[in-house]
Amino acid sequence: MDGTSMLAWLRVFVLICCLGFAARSDYVSLTVKDRHWMTWSAPVTILLISEMVILETTASNFYMIAALLAISSLAVLDAPNPRDIPKWEQKQIALAVLYLIGMVGLFGGASQHANPDFVLLVLGEESPETTLWWSMIGAFLTVLVYLSAWRFGLIQGGADAKALILLTVLMPSWAFLPEPLFAPEETLFKLPPSMVMFLWASAVFLLAPPILILQNAMRGNIVSRADLKMAWHATKRPIEDIGGKPVWLLTEVIPSDDDADSRIVNRFLPDATTPTVEEFAERLEELQSHGVESAWIATKHPFIVYLFFAIAPLLLIGDPMGILASMT
């Protein structure tokens, strides 16, 4: 096993550990702290630097690591404000240096690799330095897509977006991973590995709604069209049975000036923020005081858990879109 193959399997080990701990945290507490992603960025960065050393690549490709880390840092850290330079602390100074080195990688690399033969590049027959630089550019743009999707609300969970961003830094392209075991020999790998994991995770995630509908139907929770609207993503439980594992309470009281006119409604979407234990208990007591015996709750199905399960098809099958493209 050569150096790059060893690094590829080390990368898989880091992938499993990083997503495994994150999935457990998100499943148990509904949160993944930023410290988790910042901690795991250290081995991810070391693996990238080691890869560049083994490949003996150009300086611009080393600097592209800084560009990738700089754009990824926006998920957890604010960019340093140039107007506050006199007030900068060590963190802001370090980020500014990272930004500057990254710009050298972007513009310096562009001057060397901006005009490749794209046919050879797609076929993997361009020079190793040029292919690597464009792989890093692809990862840079992928991170930018995730950041934009998160900011515009297309990706709801901050932890989900941060996970996808770190996965992109960990696996900038398929060249950084072991070859999928059961992928056809002439599969066209078009999507970045992190996007492929998103696809596999989404495919598993789509199995949840029909299972929830079946469970609610068997429990007699579906008696109206309004119940059917809730049944595919939530379950109905007696108030006294709600508690323990963190859940989102979708049934709530809409107050009015006259308490007699207060309405009981079922929210389609949960609150953007998870209520504290005290706030949750108060909302349950309020429902009970209005004679509500059962309430709809949404048990969080963290997407990071599905990302964790997506590791297996990623390593075994690879890119499903590439496989479909190669079959047409």
Secondary structure, 3 states (H helix, E strand, C coil): CCHHHHHHHHHHHHHHHHHHHHHHHHHHHCCCCHHHHHHHHHHHHHHHHHHHHHHCCCHHHHHHHHHHHHHHHCCCCCCCCHHHHHHCCHHHHHHHHHHHHHHHHHHHHHHHHCCCCHHHHHHCCCCHHHHHHHHHHHHHHHHHHHHHHHHCCCCCCHHHHHHHHHHHHHCCCHHHCCCCCCCCCCCCCCCCHHHHHHHHHHHHHCCHHHHHHHHHHHCCCCCCHHHHHHHCCCEEEEHHHCCCCCCEECEEEECCCCHHHCEEEECCCCCCCCCCHHHHHHHHHHHHHCCCCEEEEECCCCHHHHHHHCHHHHHHCCCHHHHHHHHC
